[in-house]
Structures are given as structure tokens and as C-alpha cells.
Amino acid sequence: MSVQGSLKILYILLIFLAGFLVGQIWDSVFYGGVTGRAVDSPSDFVNDDNIIVYEDKVVIKVEGAKISTYEGTGSMLPTLGEGVNGVSVVPRSTDEINVGDIVSFRREGQLIVHRVVQKGADAEGVFFVTKGDNSIADDGKVRFDEMERVLIALIY
């Protein structure tokens, strides 16, 4: 192989390596990296004394709880998949929704179940930014009056 041929191969490898590194930096800055950004854990909504374990059943004492199953959209994998059962409640105030919690709300008539990744306030009041654990983009600002439920337990 000639020196010129070796330089060509080296040049191609350097271009590939530079592109790969730029892609990794872009991915980690904007999308959480190859393995994804660690998500915050949900709030501890149910006190230990409200969970009673018997030999043949488990009782969770929560007022207004509702059971839901989830569709396999993929946006919340691996946390939520098709057929997973969730226990949720209607939040009474913004204090009951925190970063890491999984909430449901509607956009354009469609029910969305995503994790709160940011909580803040602006001129209109408290807002939440939500995002699917397996999604690239967030959902933008969601207001408290749009929130339908907060997930408090998952049963696989």
C-alpha cells in the first residue's frame, strides 16, 4: 500500500471519529446520552402505615385511588408497558406533583402519561414539563388544571 493510500484511510478514519465524537457530545447534551439520563424517582405518596401486607393480599389505603392499564406506546418504556397496572389519584394541589412523578393529562384529546422532568413558575403560575422516559422531546409546559391523575403505584 502506498503512503498516499495509507493517508487516505487515516483521513477517512479521522473524519469518522470526529463525526462520532460530535454525535456523542450532541446526544449527551440534548438527549441524555446513549444510555439515557437517569430519571428522578417519583414522590413517596403512600406512607408505610397505609400499606398492609397479609399472607393472601396487600391493602393500600389511599382515598380516591383508581386502577389503570397502559397502552404499549413505547414512550415510557421500560417503566410502563402494555398491560401494566397502575394505581393513580387526582392531585389536590401543585404540592402533590413533583419532579420524578408520573402524571396523566390530555393534549388534543389524547391521554398522555409521562414523567415530570421540571417544575417551575412563570407569570401564569406553576407549570410542569413532562417527558416520556423513552422519548427524545419533552411535552412543553403543562399546567395544574390540565393534570388528571398522578401515578402512585405500579403493579407488574
KEGU-95935 format. One record per residue: residue number from 1; x, y, z of N, C-alpha, C in turn. Coordinates in steps of 0.02 Angstrom, whole numbers. Example, Ala and Ser with C-alpha at 12.3 -4.5 7.8 and 13.67 -1.06 7.14 Angstrom:
BEGIN
<node 1 <660 -284 390> <615 -225 390> <660 -165 390>> <node 2 <642 -112 354> <684 -53 357> <645 2 394>> 
# end
This chain:
BEGIN
<node 1 <43 -59 0> <0 0 0> <45 62 0>> <node 2 <27 111 -39> <67 172 -44> <54 217 16>> <node 3 <99 265 25> <92 314 78> <28 355 67>> <node 4 <14 371 5> <-45 409 -11> <-109 370 6>> <node 5 <-110 305 -7> <-167 262 10> <-176 257 85>> <node 6 <-121 252 122> <-125 249 195> <-151 314 224>> <node 7 <-130 370 196> <-154 436 218> <-229 443 205>> <node 8 <-252 417 149> <-323 419 132> <-364 381 185>> <node 9 <-341 322 203> <-375 281 253> <-374 317 320>> <node 10 <-318 344 339> <-311 381 402> <-358 441 402>> <node 11 <-362 476 346> <-406 534 340> <-479 514 348>> <node 12 <-500 459 318> <-569 435 324> <-583 415 396>> <node 13 <-537 381 428> <-546 361 498> <-552 422 544>> <node 14 <-511 474 532> <-515 535 571> <-582 570 562>> <node 15 <-608 572 501> <-673 603 488> <-727 563 525>> <node 16 <-723 497 521> <-772 454 556> <-769 466 631>> <node 17 <-709 467 659> <-700 477 731> <-726 546 752>> <node 18 <-711 597 713> <-735 664 730> <-812 666 729>> <node 19 <-843 636 679> <-915 634 675> <-946 595 733>> <node 20 <-914 540 751> <-938 500 807> <-934 540 872>> <node 21 <-879 574 884> <-871 614 945> <-921 672 948>> <node 22 <-931 706 892> <-980 761 890> <-1049 733 905>> <node 23 <-1065 675 876> <-1130 644 889> <-1139 626 962>> <node 24 <-1087 600 994> <-1091 581 1064> <-1101 643 1108>> <node 25 <-1065 696 1093> <-1072 758 1131> <-1143 786 1122>> <node 26 <-1166 789 1060> <-1234 814 1045> <-1286 772 1083>> <node 27 <-1279 706 1080> <-1326 661 1112> <-1326 671 1188>> <node 28 <-1268 677 1218> <-1266 684 1291> <-1292 751 1314>> <node 29 <-1280 804 1275> <-1304 870 1295> <-1379 876 1286>> <node 30 <-1406 853 1229> <-1476 865 1213> <-1523 807 1229>> <node 31 <-1497 746 1230> <-1542 689 1237> <-1523 641 1294>> <node 32 <-1476 659 1335> <-1461 618 1393> <-1411 563 1381>> <node 33 <-1379 560 1324> <-1328 510 1312> <-1356 445 1285>> <node 34 <-1310 400 1267> <-1328 337 1237> <-1371 295 1283>> <node 35 <-1354 293 1346> <-1392 252 1393> <-1449 291 1424>> <node 36 <-1455 354 1408> <-1509 395 1435> <-1490 427 1501>> <node 37 <-1520 483 1513> <-1509 519 1576> <-1549 484 1630>> <node 38 <-1520 478 1688> <-1556 448 1744> <-1617 491 1759>> <node 39 <-1673 459 1771> <-1734 496 1787> <-1742 500 1862>> <node 40 <-1774 554 1884> <-1787 561 1955> <-1841 512 1976>> <node 41 <-1835 489 2038> <-1884 443 2066> <-1948 480 2083>> <node 42 <-2005 445 2078> <-2068 477 2098> <-2070 492 2172>> <node 43 <-2116 536 2191> <-2126 553 2262> <-2151 492 2300>> <node 44 <-2137 492 2365> <-2163 439 2408> <-2232 461 2431>> <node 45 <-2282 442 2394> <-2350 466 2404> <-2387 429 2460>> <node 46 <-2372 365 2467> <-2408 322 2515> <-2362 308 2574>> <node 47 <-2385 328 2634> <-2347 313 2695> <-2347 239 2709>> <node 48 <-2293 214 2739> <-2286 143 2755> <-2344 117 2796>> <node 49 <-2371 157 2841> <-2425 133 2884> <-2491 128 2846>> <node 50 <-2493 150 2782> <-2553 142 2741> <-2547 83 2693>> <node 51 <-2493 43 2701> <-2484 -17 2661> <-2484 -76 2710>> <node 52 <-2534 -119 2702> <-2542 -176 2747> <-2533 -240 2706>> <node 53 <-2486 -281 2726> <-2471 -343 2690> <-2496 -402 2731>> <node 54 <-2541 -440 2702> <-2566 -502 2731> <-2538 -560 2692>> <node 55 <-2548 -621 2716> <-2524 -680 2680> <-2556 -686 2611>> <node 56 <-2620 -668 2606> <-2656 -679 2544> <-2675 -615 2506>> <node 57 <-2654 -557 2531> <-2671 -494 2496> <-2630 -436 2523>> <node 58 <-2630 -383 2484> <-2598 -321 2503> <-2652 -267 2500>> <node 59 <-2657 -227 2552> <-2705 -172 2555> <-2667 -106 2557>> <node 60 <-2684 -62 2509> <-2654 4 2507> <-2711 53 2520>> <node 61 <-2707 88 2577> <-2761 134 2596> <-2746 203 2567>> <node 62 <-2782 219 2512> <-2774 283 2479> <-2843 306 2456>> <node 63 <-2863 365 2477> <-2928 392 2458> <-2927 412 2384>> <node 64 <-2980 393 2348> <-2988 413 2279> <-2944 376 2229>> <node 65 <-2916 319 2248> <-2872 282 2203> <-2911 251 2146>> <node 66 <-2878 244 2089> <-2908 214 2030> <-2855 169 1998>> <node 67 <-2877 112 1972> <-2832 66 1935> <-2835 84 1861>> <node 68 <-2778 84 1829> <-2774 97 1757> <-2727 46 1726>> <node 69 <-2738 32 1662> <-2689 -7 1624> <-2664 39 1568>> <node 70 <-2606 22 1542> <-2573 67 1495> <-2564 34 1427>> <node 71 <-2566 75 1375> <-2554 52 1307> <-2479 48 1295>> <node 72 <-2461 7 1248> <-2390 -2 1231> <-2366 49 1181>> <node 73 <-2367 113 1198> <-2345 165 1151> <-2269 167 1146>> <node 74 <-2235 144 1198> <-2163 144 1198> <-2131 206 1229>> <node 75 <-2169 260 1239> <-2140 322 1263> <-2116 317 1335>> <node 76 <-2143 271 1374> <-2124 265 1445> <-2088 200 1460>> <node 77 <-2065 165 1408> <-2026 104 1420> <-1960 121 1452>> <node 78 <-1934 83 1496> <-1959 18 1519> <-2007 23 1579>> <node 79 <-2021 82 1604> <-2063 89 1664> <-2134 66 1651>> <node 80 <-2166 91 1599> <-2234 73 1583> <-2236 39 1515>> <node 81 <-2266 -20 1514> <-2276 -56 1452> <-2348 -79 1448>> <node 82 <-2364 -111 1393> <-2432 -134 1383> <-2453 -183 1438>> <node 83 <-2512 -171 1466> <-2539 -216 1516> <-2517 -203 1588>> <node 84 <-2471 -157 1599> <-2451 -141 1668> <-2510 -107 1703>> <node 85 <-2520 -125 1766> <-2574 -95 1805> <-2544 -39 1848>> <node 86 <-2579 17 1850> <-2557 73 1890> <-2612 95 1937>> <node 87 <-2592 121 1994> <-2639 150 2042> <-2626 225 2041>> <node 88 <-2678 264 2029> <-2669 336 2025> <-2723 372 2064>> <node 89 <-2709 436 2079> <-2756 479 2115> <-2759 547 2080>> <node 90 <-2813 583 2094> <-2819 651 2069> <-2779 696 2117>> <node 91 <-2731 735 2091> <-2693 780 2135> <-2737 837 2160>> <node 92 <-2728 855 2223> <-2769 909 2252> <-2735 977 2246>> <node 93 <-2669 978 2239> <-2633 1041 2233> <-2567 1029 2197>> <node 94 <-2535 1084 2177> <-2470 1078 2144> <-2417 1048 2190>> <node 95 <-2428 1052 2255> <-2380 1023 2303> <-2378 947 2299>> <node 96 <-2431 917 2271> <-2433 844 2266> <-2402 818 2201>> <node 97 <-2374 861 2161> <-2341 841 2099> <-2269 867 2101>> <node 98 <-2222 821 2094> <-2151 839 2098> <-2112 809 2040>> <node 99 <-2052 835 2029> <-2008 808 1978> <-1998 733 1994>> <node 100 <-2005 692 1943> <-1999 620 1950> <-2066 584 1950>> <node 101 <-2119 620 1968> <-2186 589 1968> <-2210 576 1897>> <node 102 <-2251 525 1891> <-2281 508 1826> <-2353 533 1829>> <node 103 <-2372 575 1781> <-2438 606 1781> <-2473 592 1715>> <node 104 <-2539 603 1715> <-2577 598 1653> <-2613 664 1641>> <node 105 <-2617 682 1577> <-2651 742 1555> <-2671 732 1483>> <node 106 <-2712 776 1457> <-2735 771 1387> <-2708 827 1345>> <node 107 <-2689 809 1284> <-2669 857 1233> <-2704 837 1169>> <node 108 <-2740 885 1140> <-2777 873 1078> <-2820 810 1083>> <node 109 <-2851 800 1141> <-2896 743 1152> <-2861 678 1168>> <node 110 <-2795 676 1166> <-2759 614 1178> <-2731 613 1250>> <node 111 <-2741 557 1284> <-2714 549 1351> <-2639 537 1347>> <node 112 <-2601 575 1385> <-2528 568 1387> <-2509 551 1458>> <node 113 <-2467 500 1465> <-2441 480 1531> <-2366 485 1527>> <node 114 <-2338 537 1559> <-2266 550 1557> <-2240 572 1625>> <node 115 <-2175 572 1632> <-2142 591 1694> <-2129 666 1697>> <node 116 <-2138 695 1756> <-2121 766 1766> <-2045 772 1770>> <node 117 <-2016 812 1725> <-1944 821 1724> <-1924 891 1749>> <node 118 <-1973 935 1755> <-1959 1003 1780> <-2023 1031 1810>> <node 119 <-2014 1068 1865> <-2069 1104 1896> <-2046 1175 1906>> <node 120 <-2087 1222 1886> <-2066 1292 1892> <-2126 1338 1896>> <node 121 <-2113 1402 1893> <-2166 1452 1896> <-2148 1508 1847>> <node 122 <-2199 1535 1817> <-2191 1593 1773> <-2249 1641 1787>> <node 123 <-2260 1688 1744> <-2312 1739 1754> <-2382 1708 1760>> <node 124 <-2392 1649 1731> <-2457 1616 1733> <-2465 1569 1793>> <node 125 <-2412 1560 1831> <-2415 1515 1889> <-2370 1455 1882>> <node 126 <-2384 1404 1920> <-2344 1343 1921> <-2354 1305 1856>> <node 127 <-2299 1278 1830> <-2302 1236 1771> <-2258 1175 1782>> <node 128 <-2271 1124 1742> <-2233 1062 1743> <-2212 1047 1672>> <node 129 <-2151 1024 1663> <-2129 1000 1598> <-2125 924 1604>> <node 130 <-2157 889 1558> <-2159 816 1560> <-2124 788 1499>> <node 131 <-2104 725 1505> <-2069 691 1451> <-2074 617 1461>> <node 132 <-2084 580 1408> <-2082 507 1413> <-2011 484 1427>> <node 133 <-2003 434 1469> <-1936 408 1486> <-1899 385 1423>> <node 134 <-1935 364 1373> <-1905 338 1312> <-1917 385 1253>> <node 135 <-1930 449 1267> <-1943 499 1215> <-1885 548 1210>> <node 136 <-1877 575 1152> <-1823 624 1142> <-1846 694 1164>> <node 137 <-1905 714 1145> <-1929 782 1159> <-1976 783 1219>> <node 138 <-1977 840 1253> <-2025 848 1308> <-2091 873 1280>> <node 139 <-2141 877 1324> <-2208 897 1304> <-2221 972 1312>> <node 140 <-2171 1009 1333> <-2181 1080 1347> <-2215 1089 1414>> <node 141 <-2238 1149 1426> <-2268 1165 1491> <-2338 1135 1497>> <node 142 <-2351 1105 1554> <-2417 1077 1571> <-2438 1112 1635>> <node 143 <-2499 1138 1636> <-2524 1173 1694> <-2562 1125 1740>> <node 144 <-2568 1143 1803> <-2601 1101 1852> <-2673 1084 1832>> <node 145 <-2708 1132 1804> <-2778 1118 1785> <-2784 1069 1727>> <node 146 <-2729 1054 1693> <-2729 1003 1640> <-2716 933 1668>> <node 147 <-2688 929 1728> <-2670 865 1758> <-2734 826 1776>> <node 148 <-2735 763 1757> <-2791 720 1775> <-2775 676 1835>> <node 149 <-2717 644 1834> <-2700 597 1888> <-2625 595 1899>> <node 150 <-2605 572 1958> <-2535 559 1975> <-2530 484 1991>> <node 151 <-2483 451 1959> <-2472 380 1971> <-2437 371 2038>> <node 152 <-2465 328 2081> <-2435 318 2147> <-2409 247 2158>> <node 153 <-2427 201 2112> <-2402 133 2120> <-2408 97 2051>> <node 154 <-2362 51 2040> <-2363 9 1980> <-2366 -64 2003>> <node 155 <-2405 -103 1968> <-2409 -174 1983> <-2394 -211 1918>> <node 156 <-2339 -248 1918> <-2318 -284 1857> <-2342 -356 1859>> 
# end
